[in-house]
Structure formats: C-alpha cells, structure tokens
Amino acid sequence: MESIAPSPTRIRQIGLAGLYIFAFSAFYDKAGGVLGLLLMLIAMGFSAREVWNDYKFDPLVWTVAVFVLYLVLHAYTSAIEFPKTSEAQWTEARNWGRLIVFLILAWWMRGEPRVILWCLALALLGLLTKLLLDTQASDITRMLKSQRTGFAYTLGFSTIISAASVAAMVIFTPRVLKYSAPTAAKVLMILIWFAAIIVLIQIQITTAFRGTWLAIAVVTALAVFFLPRSLPKNLLLYGSVGIILILLVVQNSALVENRVHTAGKTISLLMEGASINEIPLRGSVGTRLHLWNYGLKRWLERPLFGWGPGTEITKHFSPKNFTDKLDKRQSKKLARHPHLHNAYITVLAQLGLVGAVILALILLFVVRQLLIAYRHNLLPKDIIAATVAVLLISLFSNITQSRFAVLDFQFLAVLTLAVGYSSRYQKKEKPG
C-alpha cells in the first residue's frame, strides 16, 4: 500500500512556505503568522521522526519543556490561590509560553543563510508594508509638530522594531551594495533601502523612548569596540548613517530636548544621593523608579516563585494591604500603571527567581549556539552580527519596558532567537 505522505521535498516546501508566511506576517498581520505556524507544524507532523531525532538530544528543547511545565503548574496554583484573577493567570501563562515558537522556526531555517536572509527580507517587507498602509495622516502631523507617535504601531513596540531594523539594515548594507543586478534595478533598490533606513530612524526618534536610545548607544559602542577591522572599509557607509542621524536629530531637536530635559531633575536628585522617598511620584523617570522599587518589594515577598504569571502588581494590590507609608503611597499613585515598565522586574515579580533562571538558560543556549556558529563559520558574519545587535537592543530596551510577554514584541523575539539558534539544526557535520 502506497504511503499518502508527501515526498520529503514537498514537505520541505510546505514548511518553508509556512516559515516565509510567518516572517512576512510577523510585523504586518497576526492572522498570517498563525497560518504560517500552522503550515510549519503540519509539515513537522509528516517529518515527526526527523524532528524527534533533532530535538531529543537538544538541551534547549528540554529546558523549554521545563519552562512550559513550570508555567502550567504556576498558573494552576496561582489560579487556586487568587480565584478572582484565575483567567488572567492562565492567559498570561499562555502569553509567556508563546516564546517557545522560536524552536519551530529554527528547525525550518536549519542554519541555511539563503533561507534566513529570505526570512529577514520578508519581515522587513512586511514591516514597511504595514507602515505604508496603516500610517495615518495624523501621525505625519504629529511628527511634523515634534510630537510623539509610533505611526502604525504602539509607541512601545515601534521604538524597539525601528531601532532593531535600522541596526540590522546598516549591518546588511554592504551585502546589498554588492548584490548583482542590472544597473537601473540596483540603483532603485539602493535608493529604497536608504530611504527605508531614513524613515525608520525618523520613527525611532519620534517614538522618543530614552531607554531605546540608550540601548542604541550601547550597541554602537560595542560595535566600535569589537569590529575595528570592518569599520575602516565601511567608514563611508557608517559615516553617512551618522550624518543622517545627526540631521534627523537636529530636525527633531524640540522633541529630543524635551525628552532629555524632563529626565534632568530626577537624574540630578539621584546624582545627589536622594533616597526613593525623596523621588517625586511624577514624570516618566520618577514614576519608573517607584514602579521598580514597588515591584522589587513585591518580588522579595515571594522570591522563588513570584506571585503568578498573570499578576499585574500595580492592579492586584491596594493601599489597605500595606502598613509602610511609602508602600501605601506607591500603591495608590501607581495603580493606573498596568505594568512595571521593566521586563526583568516583571519576570521576577510574576515568575520568581525560578522562572527567571529558566528564561536566562534559554537565552544562554541561544548565545552559546551563536558563538559556535561564529567560531566554526556555520553562518555568515553579518547574519551573526545583526542577530546579536537585535538581541541586545531588545534586551536593553526592556529595562524601561515590559514587553517580553506581549505578542508584537514576541514576533521579533522568536524570529531573532530562531536565527541565532538555527545552526544547531544544520543538515551537515557540525561541531558542538
């Protein structure tokens, strides 16, 4: 009796189709992302034995399995302890669990540079398409008036995706300039490429997130320190991007100066050694400091396991719960904030030290694989550099945001983690 299963070639085509649909839809349409994931899972079902052979000896797969089990058990026990918020516990456990999707993408990428580059190109195309179709005239008006806007996205995600995209595009620009194509087509492609970089830098400035600006500064400093050989040969490119950045900052000087100035007084207080009691509960910097202090205190009450994956600390506690005056004041004043504006404190407060350690292990496995890929030339250097840059921007940006369990950020996270880990599944002899 003939097997009804498709041929390995057809299975691979179905899986890659799902991967490419997911990549294009990541920043354009959530429904497309679901369709792409479904196609990848169907194709993996036909390749179950191959998938199992790759996964069964992979320590990251088992770490991810432990993370999922931890989320389920934690949501279950938290829902019993806090029945009024049981739905929130299960919902947020699911949200945290979505991060594991990167293992599926990594398996289909298999460390193939051509496949990875197609994924990144399609993701960028989806991003630019979304900006082109969904940006409103009011966003343009706000930009021209030096007011904050995320254009087609929320402010919190727009700041991260624009910074990450610019970093990756600058790194890939030498590859684009070397691309072989008819002269007219190449000139048009280069013009569109640099126009997109300018637009994304403008978006980055207009979102006016100081935490992301700091992340960009850190990544730039690391690039100057660790990439001295490549800097001289691409000096014209990096200099051009720097000039564009300076011109756009000058163009938006009113917005930039306002964002820097509003943080000045609070930073001055900190420099003078002020305690948290003396920091005003107003302004974005002061509010964040109180949120972080408040979240850390709640974590220290349950350091190992936290309060549960769906616990929104500033909503689930009221002034009557506390005897300390500062706790009462913070609980009252910070109640309008749905999150702590710091992803790391959020992890500790919700999932505890145990959850934080598991998440850190997942990241460390990805970083380890990136190092293996670099040492053994499993991936092109620009792909590795872009992956590291996007990872750093994502991680540093979340010091002042809480987006690890938010869907828009997770599309970026799973694509980046997948690229970083994909060389683990290369179908050839590989060390490590």
Secondary structure, 3 states (H helix, E strand, C coil): CCCCCCCHHHHHHHHHHHHHHHHHHCCCCHHHHHHHHHHHHHHHHHCHHHHHHHHCCCHHHHHHHHHHHHHHHHHHHHHHHCHHHHHHHHHHHHHHHHHHHHHHHHHHHCCCHHHHHHHHHHHHHHHHHHHHHHCCHHHHHHHHCCCCCCCCCCHHHHHHHHHHHHHHHHHHHHHHHHCCCCHHHHHHHHHHHHHHHHHHHHHHHHHCCHHHHHHHHHHHHHHHHHCCCHHHHCHHHHHHHHHHHHHHHHHCHHHHHHHHHHHHHHHHHHHCCCCHHHCCCCCHHHHHHHHHHHHHHHHHHCCCCCCCCCCCHHHHCCHHHCCCHHHHHHHHHCCCCCCCCCHHHHHHHHHHHHHHHHHHHHHHHHHHHHHHHHHCCCCCHHHHHHHHHHHHHHHHHCCCCCCCCCHHHHHHHHHHHHHHHHHHHCCCCCCC
